[in-house]
Amino acid sequence: MSQFYNDVEPNIIDDEMVLKAVEKTCPEDLGELAQGENINFKDVTELQLSFKSILQIDNLWRLENLTKLQLDNNVIEKIEALESLVHLVWLDLSFNNIEVIEGLDTLVKLQDLSLYSNRISKIENMDTLQELQIFSIGKNNLTNLENREAAVSKYQDLTKPLEQEEARALALQEIKQAKQEELEYHETAFVEHLNGSFLFDSLYEEDTEAAKLASLPGVGDLLQAYRKEFVSVCEKLYNYGLEEYEKREAEVSDFYKTLHEVLLASQEESKKAMFDFENRNKQRLDEIHHARSYDVAESKRAECQEDILQLSDTLMTLEALLSNELEEQLQIFKRTIDVTVSTFMENVKEMMGQCRDLENQHHEKLMEIALTTLEKSLKGKLEEDLPADVQTLLVDKNTIVNAVNMSHSIRLRKIDKRESDMLCNTYHWHISVTEKAFQTESDRNRACIKRITSYINTLQKELDNTKI
């Protein structure tokens, strides 16, 4: 992580940094640690100095009773100035720029040492660390095999399990992060959980009757065919949703790019008008100041006053023209987004309608199987034994019909809910993106008029205060 500090001013550990770290680490204990207005550093046992852009370790000698020290995620290049910390048990120097293992000779009580992600090329100078139990040395430059056989043999029990665990944890974290980013992308496109069987599986999650009905003869094959067609429609909707998302994003990006170009052109005109005015105005103010008579000064003042009014009209006119042009662009953008969103919503309805049709078809076939099974059961002609909970549905026609209808209703509601969520999210995005565009322009217009007014007032005051 130290590469992120390239543009940050490196620090050396000083008294102020240490004091702030102590106050942050144990604010509840400051009353006991304080003696008068000073901190009793001998009572401090833990210190965290992570993410401080520290280049050089120093000024820790007073913390002689430290047992835990965090110096990770800095830009430290050398292990130094730790000799007095003889009670250290835990030391974290990971994510730095350390090249050599050194300066640890007096830390004989050290049990946990992390040098993960540095620039170390050789394991050395650790003979005094007899109490060491955990040693993290992964992600370094350990490529030089010279004089390493003994070190590997000595420390392999400490390093290998931890490095393997770190690798597993890092891999799992990367997988988790990738899945989270993918989910957020899908949610932004309103198609989350449509790239697979999630929606279909969710139809049956809370449906206890469906599990019983699945045991009826022939329902297994029926469900498999239903699932295949349903998931196919979901994936079609998923792919379409991603394409439309990219299209919407491109339309929004193109709109703001056009707005930016229009604004730049208008700003250039305004800047030119102000630049030309200020060149003239500087000369006139100088002429007023050095005028040899009152009449000459007043004449020049009148010219300057007229120029200010003309500049005000010019700037206000340019702003009005800009506002009108941006209003036209906003209306074009709104019409474009209206069409895009309307088309998307209609297609969502059409594909979700296909899901409903599949559910209705499945329901009809399931009802046929259920009634046929009931008839065979009542006549004692069933060819296979059914689970006891399934047999409770086969007592009469009303019971089995109600079970099939209830299961059908649950699934339809979930399909309707998914469609409603997609349509509502799309609608809210539509309202949000268009309202934001109009509101942004309104705020810009008001702010611009305010700046012009303030600028003109400043020029007027400058003129009024000019002395002959």
C-alpha positions in Angstrom: 0.0 0.0 0.0 3.0 2.3 0.4 2.8 3.2 -3.3 -0.3 5.3 -2.5 2.0 7.7 -0.6 4.0 8.9 -3.6 2.4 12.3 -3.6 2.3 12.7 0.2 4.9 14.5 2.2 6.9 11.9 4.3 7.0 12.3 8.1 9.3 11.5 10.9 7.8 10.3 14.2 7.9 13.4 16.5 6.5 14.2 19.9 3.3 15.7 18.5 2.6 12.6 16.5 3.2 10.3 19.4 1.1 12.4 21.7 -1.9 12.4 19.3 -1.5 8.7 18.8 -1.6 8.1 22.6 -4.6 10.3 23.0 -6.4 8.5 20.2 -5.4 5.0 21.3 -6.5 5.2 24.9 -8.6 8.4 25.5 -10.5 6.7 28.3 -7.2 6.3 30.2 -5.8 9.8 29.8 -6.9 10.7 33.3 -4.7 7.9 34.7 -1.9 8.5 32.3 -1.7 12.3 32.8 0.5 13.8 35.4 -0.2 17.5 35.6 -0.4 18.6 32.0 2.0 15.9 30.7 1.4 12.3 29.7 3.2 9.6 31.7 4.6 7.7 28.7 5.9 4.9 30.8 2.3 3.8 31.4 1.5 3.5 27.7 1.5 -0.1 26.5 0.0 0.1 23.0 0.5 2.6 20.2 -0.9 2.8 16.7 0.9 4.9 14.0 -0.6 3.4 10.8 -1.2 5.4 7.6 0.9 8.4 8.8 3.3 8.6 5.8 6.2 7.9 8.3 9.5 7.7 6.6 11.8 7.5 9.7 11.2 5.9 13.1 12.2 8.2 16.0 11.2 9.6 19.4 9.8 6.4 20.8 12.4 6.0 23.6 10.1 7.3 26.3 7.5 4.5 25.6 9.8 1.9 27.1 6.9 -0.3 28.3 5.2 -0.7 25.0 4.1 -4.2 24.3 2.2 -3.5 21.0 3.3 -1.2 18.2 1.6 -0.7 14.8 3.7 1.1 12.1 2.0 -0.5 9.1 1.1 1.2 5.9 3.8 3.9 6.0 6.9 4.6 3.9 9.5 3.4 6.4 12.8 2.4 4.8 14.8 1.2 7.8 14.1 -0.5 11.1 15.7 1.7 13.7 15.3 3.5 17.0 13.4 0.6 18.6 16.3 -0.5 21.0 14.6 0.8 24.1 11.3 -1.0 23.5 12.5 -4.2 25.1 9.0 -5.2 26.3 7.5 -5.4 22.8 5.5 -8.5 22.2 3.7 -7.5 18.9 5.3 -5.4 16.1 3.6 -4.6 12.8 5.8 -3.1 10.1 3.8 -4.4 7.1 3.2 -2.4 3.9 6.4 -0.3 4.1 9.6 0.0 2.1 12.0 -1.9 4.4 14.8 -3.6 2.6 16.8 -5.2 5.4 15.8 -7.0 8.6 17.8 -5.2 11.3 17.5 -3.2 14.6 15.6 -6.0 16.4 18.4 -7.4 18.6 17.0 -6.1 21.9 13.4 -7.1 21.3 13.9 -10.5 22.9 10.3 -10.8 24.1 8.8 -10.3 20.6 6.2 -13.0 19.8 4.5 -11.6 16.7 6.4 -9.8 13.9 4.9 -8.8 10.6 7.1 -7.6 7.8 4.5 -8.4 5.1 4.7 -6.5 1.8 8.1 -4.8 2.0 11.3 -5.0 -0.1 13.2 -7.5 2.0 15.4 -9.9 0.0 17.0 -11.9 2.8 15.9 -13.4 6.2 18.6 -12.4 8.6 19.5 -10.8 12.0 16.8 -12.6 13.9 18.8 -14.9 16.2 17.8 -13.0 19.4 14.1 -13.4 18.7 13.8 -16.7 20.6 10.2 -16.1 21.7 8.9 -15.4 18.2 5.8 -17.5 17.4 4.3 -15.7 14.4 6.5 -14.3 11.6 4.8 -12.8 8.5 7.3 -12.3 5.6 5.0 -12.7 2.5 5.0 -10.4 -0.5 8.7 -9.4 -0.3 11.7 -9.8 -2.6 12.9 -13.1 -1.3 14.4 -14.2 -4.6 18.1 -14.4 -3.7 18.8 -18.0 -2.7 22.3 -17.4 -1.3 22.7 -18.2 2.4 19.0 -18.9 2.7 18.8 -22.6 3.4 19.5 -22.2 7.1 17.0 -19.4 7.4 14.3 -21.3 5.7 14.9 -24.3 7.8 14.8 -22.2 11.0 11.7 -20.1 10.3 9.6 -22.3 7.9 7.3 -23.4 10.8 6.5 -19.8 11.4 6.3 -18.4 7.9 4.7 -21.1 5.8 1.4 -21.6 7.6 0.9 -17.8 8.0 1.8 -17.1 4.4 -0.7 -19.8 3.3 -3.4 -18.3 5.5 -2.6 -14.8 4.2 -2.8 -16.1 0.6 -6.2 -17.8 1.3 -7.6 -14.8 3.1 -6.4 -12.5 0.3 -8.0 -14.7 -2.4 -11.3 -14.9 -0.5 -11.3 -11.2 0.0 -10.7 -10.6 -3.7 -13.5 -13.0 -4.6 -15.8 -11.3 -2.2 -14.9 -7.9 -3.5 -15.4 -8.9 -7.1 -18.9 -10.4 -6.2 -19.8 -7.2 -4.4 -18.8 -5.0 -7.3 -20.6 -7.2 -9.7 -23.8 -7.1 -7.6 -23.6 -3.3 -7.3 -23.2 -3.0 -11.1 -26.2 -5.3 -11.6 -28.3 -3.3 -9.1 -27.4 -0.1 -10.9 -28.7 -1.7 -14.1 -31.8 -3.0 -12.3 -31.0 -6.6 -13.2 -29.6 -8.0 -10.0 -30.0 -11.8 -9.5 -31.4 -12.3 -13.0 -28.3 -13.9 -14.4 -29.2 -17.4 -13.4 -31.9 -19.3 -11.5 -32.1 -17.0 -8.4 -35.6 -15.6 -9.3 -37.0 -19.0 -10.2 -35.6 -20.6 -7.0 -37.0 -17.7 -4.9 -40.5 -18.5 -6.2 -40.4 -21.7 -4.1 -38.5 -20.6 -1.0 -41.5 -19.9 1.2 -44.0 -22.3 -0.5 -44.4 -25.4 1.6 -47.2 -26.7 -0.6 -44.9 -26.6 -3.7 -42.5 -29.0 -2.0 -45.3 -31.5 -1.4 -46.7 -31.1 -4.9 -43.3 -31.7 -6.3 -43.5 -35.3 -5.1 -46.6 -36.1 -7.3 -45.9 -38.4 -10.3 -44.6 -36.5 -13.3 -44.1 -33.1 -11.5 -40.4 -33.5 -11.4 -40.1 -33.5 -15.2 -42.6 -30.7 -15.4 -40.6 -28.5 -13.0 -37.4 -29.2 -14.8 -38.9 -28.0 -18.1 -40.5 -25.0 -16.4 -37.2 -24.0 -14.7 -35.3 -24.2 -18.0 -37.7 -21.9 -19.9 -38.1 -19.5 -17.0 -34.3 -19.1 -16.4 -33.9 -18.5 -20.2 -36.3 -15.6 -20.1 -34.5 -14.2 -17.0 -31.1 -14.3 -18.7 -32.6 -12.7 -21.8 -33.9 -9.9 -19.5 -30.5 -9.7 -17.7 -28.6 -9.2 -21.0 -31.1 -6.7 -22.3 -30.9 -4.8 -19.0 -27.1 -4.5 -19.1 -27.2 -3.3 -22.7 -29.8 -0.7 -21.9 -27.8 0.4 -18.8 -24.8 1.1 -21.0 -27.1 2.9 -23.4 -28.5 5.1 -20.7 -25.1 5.8 -19.2 -23.8 6.9 -22.7 -26.8 9.2 -23.2 -26.2 10.9 -19.8 -22.5 11.2 -20.5 -23.1 12.6 -24.0 -25.5 15.2 -22.5 -23.1 16.4 -19.9 -20.3 16.5 -22.4 -22.4 18.7 -24.7 -23.3 20.9 -21.7 -19.7 21.3 -20.8 -18.8 22.3 -24.4 -21.6 24.9 -24.5 -20.5 26.3 -21.1 -16.9 26.6 -22.1 -17.8 28.5 -25.3 -19.9 30.9 -23.3 -17.3 31.4 -20.6 -14.7 32.2 -23.2 -17.0 35.0 -24.5 -17.6 36.3 -21.0 -13.9 36.2 -20.2 -13.0 38.1 -23.3 -15.6 40.8 -22.6 -14.2 41.2 -19.0 -10.6 41.2 -20.2 -11.2 43.9 -22.8 -13.1 46.0 -20.2 -10.5 45.6 -17.5 -7.8 46.8 -19.9 -9.8 49.9 -20.7 -10.9 50.4 -17.1 -7.4 50.4 -15.7 -6.4 53.1 -18.1 -9.5 55.2 -17.4 -9.1 54.9 -13.6 -5.5 56.0 -14.0 -6.6 59.0 -16.1 -9.2 60.0 -13.5 -6.7 59.8 -10.7 -4.2 62.0 -12.6 -6.7 64.4 -14.2 -5.7 68.0 -14.0 -9.2 69.4 -13.6 -12.4 68.3 -12.1 -14.3 68.5 -15.4 -11.8 66.1 -17.1 -12.1 63.7 -14.2 -15.9 63.7 -14.3 -15.9 63.2 -18.0 -13.6 60.2 -17.7 -15.7 58.9 -14.7 -18.9 59.1 -16.8 -17.2 57.2 -19.6 -16.1 54.5 -17.1 -19.6 54.4 -15.6 -21.1 53.8 -19.0 -18.6 51.1 -19.8 -19.5 49.3 -16.6 -23.2 49.4 -17.5 -22.5 48.1 -20.9 -20.3 45.3 -19.5 -23.2 44.4 -17.2 -25.6 44.2 -20.1 -23.1 42.1 -22.1 -22.6 39.6 -19.4 -26.3 39.3 -18.5 -27.1 38.9 -22.2 -24.5 36.2 -22.6 -25.9 34.4 -19.6 -29.4 34.7 -20.9 -28.3 33.2 -24.3 -26.5 30.5 -22.5 -29.4 29.7 -20.3 -31.7 29.5 -23.3 -29.3 27.2 -25.1 -28.9 24.9 -22.1 -32.7 24.8 -21.7 -33.0 23.5 -25.2 -30.3 20.9 -24.5 -32.2 19.9 -21.3 -35.4 19.4 -23.2 -33.7 17.3 -25.8 -32.1 15.3 -23.1 -35.4 14.8 -21.3 -37.1 13.6 -24.5 -34.3 11.2 -25.2 -34.3 9.8 -21.7 -38.2 9.6 -21.8 -38.0 7.4 -24.9 -35.2 5.3 -23.6 -36.8 4.6 -20.3 -40.3 4.1 -21.8 -38.9 1.5 -24.2 -37.0 -0.2 -21.5 -40.0 -0.4 -19.2 -42.2 -1.8 -22.0 -39.7 -4.5 -22.7 -39.4 -5.4 -19.0 -43.2 -5.7 -18.9 -43.2 -7.9 -22.0 -40.4 -10.3 -20.7 -41.9 -10.4 -17.2 -45.2 -11.2 -18.9 -43.5 -14.2 -20.5 -42.5 -15.3 -17.0 -46.1 -15.0 -15.9 -47.3 -17.0 -19.0 -44.8 -19.7 -18.2 -46.1 -19.8 -14.6 -49.7 -20.0 -15.8 -48.9 -22.8 -18.2 -47.1 -24.6 -15.5 -50.0 -24.1 -13.1 -52.5 -25.6 -15.6 -50.3 -28.7 -16.2 -49.7 -29.1 -12.4 -53.4 -28.9 -11.8 -54.0 -31.6 -14.4 -51.4 -33.9 -12.7 -52.8 -33.1 -9.2 -56.4 -34.0 -10.2 -55.3 -37.1 -12.1 -53.3 -38.2 -9.1 -56.2 -37.5 -6.8 -58.5 -39.6 -8.9 -56.1 -42.5 -9.0 -55.6 -42.2 -5.2 -59.3 -42.3 -4.5 -59.6 -45.4 -6.7 -56.5 -47.0 -5.1 -54.7 -47.2 -8.5 -51.6 -45.2 -7.6 -48.5 -47.1 -8.8 -46.1 -45.7 -6.1 -46.3 -44.8 -2.5 -46.3 -41.1 -1.7 -44.9 -39.4 1.5 -47.4 -39.0 4.3 -47.5 -35.1 4.0 -48.4 -35.4 0.3 -51.1 -37.9 1.0 -52.8 -35.3 3.2 -53.4 -33.3 0.1 -55.2 -36.2 -1.6 -58.2 -36.4 0.7 -60.6 -34.6 -1.6 -60.7 -32.2 -4.6 -61.0 -29.0 -2.7 -57.9 -29.7 -0.6 -55.6 -30.5 -3.6 -57.1 -27.6 -5.7 -56.6 -25.1 -2.9 -53.0 -26.3 -2.5 -52.2 -25.9 -6.2 -53.9 -22.5 -6.4 -52.2 -21.2 -3.2 -48.8 -22.3 -4.6 -49.6 -20.6 -7.9 -50.6 -17.3 -6.2 -47.4 -17.2 -4.2 -45.3 -17.5 -7.3 -47.3 -15.0 -9.3 -46.9 -12.4 -6.4 -43.1 -12.9 -6.5 -43.0 -12.4 -10.2 -45.2 -9.3 -9.9 -42.9 -8.0 -7.1 -39.8 -8.4 -9.2 -41.4 -6.7 -12.1 -42.6 -3.9 -9.9 -39.2 -3.4 -8.4 -37.5 -3.1 -11.8 -40.1 -0.6 -13.0 -40.0 1.5 -9.8 -36.2 1.6 -9.8 -36.2 2.6 -13.4 -38.8 5.3 -12.8 -36.9 6.7 -9.8 -33.7 6.8 -11.8 -35.5 8.6 -14.6 -36.9 11.2 -12.3 -33.6 11.6 -10.4 -31.4 12.0 -13.5 -33.7 14.5 -15.2 -34.5 16.5 -12.1 -30.8 16.7 -11.2 -30.0 18.0 -14.7 -32.7 20.8 -14.5 -31.8 21.6 -10.9 -28.1 21.8 -11.6 -28.7 24.2 -14.5 -31.1 26.3 -12.3 -28.4 26.5 -9.5 -25.8 27.4 -12.1 -27.9 30.2 -13.5 -28.6 31.7 -10.1 -25.0 31.5 -9.1 -23.8 33.0 -12.3 -26.2 36.0 -12.1 -25.0 36.5 -8.5 -21.4 36.5 -9.5 -22.1 39.0 -12.3 -23.9 41.3 -9.9 -21.1 41.0 -7.4 -18.5 41.7 -10.0 -20.3 44.7 -11.4 -20.8 46.1 -7.8 -17.1 45.7 -7.1 -16.3 47.6 -10.3 -18.7 50.3 -9.3 -17.2 50.6 -5.8 -13.7 50.8 -7.3 -14.9 53.6 -9.6 -16.6 55.5 -6.7 -13.5 55.2 -4.5 -11.1 56.5 -7.2 -9.8 59.9 -6.1 -8.7 62.8 -8.3 
